[in-house]
Amino acid sequence: MIIHAKDQPQETLENYSGGSGRITFTTLLPDEALFKEEARFFKVMSFAPNASIGEHAHCGTIALYIVLAGHGIAFDDGIAKDIAAGDVLYTSDGGTHGICDAGSGDLVVLAAVLLENRAK
């Protein structure tokens, strides 16, 4: 399967998951292709300057984020840490995280939310 960039749907949301500002989501895989129902989310997220995802818990899921561009602050189980291109954020089942763009340009993140204990 090849999904060309022009065919990847985009959606812009305000105040996502208790955060602030505008985040644009580009869907990389349609829902029906999400790893045989082992994933919930596989998207590129572009945070406008100062936009954020509010800190929240993952229950039954694992979050994996790879920073592609920009820099920001990630909250990893309540601890603030600087993040930049190339960094990987991993939130285990039961952990909490949040992300904030701390730069003057967009923070771009590849994000996958995987269902815990589905793969055999």
N, C-alpha and C positions, 0 to 999 in steps of 0.2 A: 504494500500500500504506500502510495506517495500522496501526501497532502500538501499542495502548493500553498505558499504564503498567502496568495490572494484568496484562497478558499478557507482560511482559518478565521473563524468568527471572532469578533472582538466585542467586548462589553465594558463600559466604563461605569464604575460604581462609586458612590460617595459614602464616606464614613463606614467602610467595610469592617465587619466583625468588631464593632465598637471603637474603631479607629477614627481618624479624621482625614479630610481631604479626598482627593480623587485618585483611584487606581484603575488602570486599564488592564483587562484580562484578555489574553489571546489564547484561545483553546487550540492546543496542539493535536489532541486526539478526540474524536467524537465519543460520547458516552458509551456507545455500543462497542468501542474498541479498547476500553480501559482494562487491559490486562486480565481478561476473563473474569471480570467482577472482583479483582483483587486490588483495585485502586478506585479512588473517588474523584481524583483531581489531577490533571496534568496540563499545566498552563504556564505561560510567561506572564509575569506581573510587572507592570511599569508604574512605579509610584511617582506621582508629581512631587515637586519639591515640598517638603514638610508633611506629605501624606503618610498615613500609618495604618497598620492593622493593630487593633487593640489586643492586649495580652489575653490569651484564652487557652483553655486546656484541650488536650487531645485524648479522647476516650475511645478506645478500640481502633485508633489509627496512629500511624507514624507520619510525621511531616519531614520532608527532605527538600531543602531549598539550596540552590546554588546561585551565588551572586554573579551576574554576568557583566554588570556595569554600574558605576556610581558608588556611593558609599552611604552608610547609614548606621543606625543603632539597632541591635537585636536584643530583645529581652529573653533570656534563656533561664527558665525557672526563676524569674524575678530578678536576675542579675543582668545589668546593662553591659553590653560589649560592642565595641566598634566592629563594623563589617565593611568589606570592600570587595571589588571584583576578584573572583577566584575562591572566595571563602565559601564553606559549606556549613549549613545549619541543619542540625538533626534534632528533632523532638520526638522522644519515645512515647509510647502509649502511657498516658497518665501525666506526661510532662506539660509544661506551659511555654508559650512563646508569643512574641509580638515583634513587629518590625516597623521602623520609622526611617524615612528618607531624611538624611541629615545634610545633604548637599544642595547645591544650587541647580542641579540638573536632575534628570530622572534616575531613580534607583531601579535597576532591571534585574529580576530574579526569576529563575526557572524553578517552578514549584511542583512537587508531586506529593499527594497525600495518599498513602497506601493503607489498606485495611490490615490490621494486626492479625497475625497467626492464620492467614488464609492460604499461603503457599505450603504445599506438603512436599 
